[in-house]
């Protein structure tokens, strides 16, 4: 069983204090750098907002698209071939 830290979902106990924030500027630089270095192109970069607890980058390589997601509070990274905001991504891999 995996025990996730308090606040990973964006909800937290006010007595415990707010969870930390990840460095989205570093995540953005890495996404653009990796895409450029590998011949890809960043199509979209979105920061976390009130409806999500993650930032994401949409990258295109040779006709294929990949979403790279970063949790807003902890350094948890995921990849998906699609994001469904009404439910879960169609496929994900944790790295």
ABEGO torsion letter per residue (X at the ends): XBBBBBGAAGBBBAAAEBBBBBBAAAAAAAAAAAAAAAGBBBABBBBBBAABABBBBBBBBGGBBBBBBBBAABBBBBBBABBBAABBBABBBBX
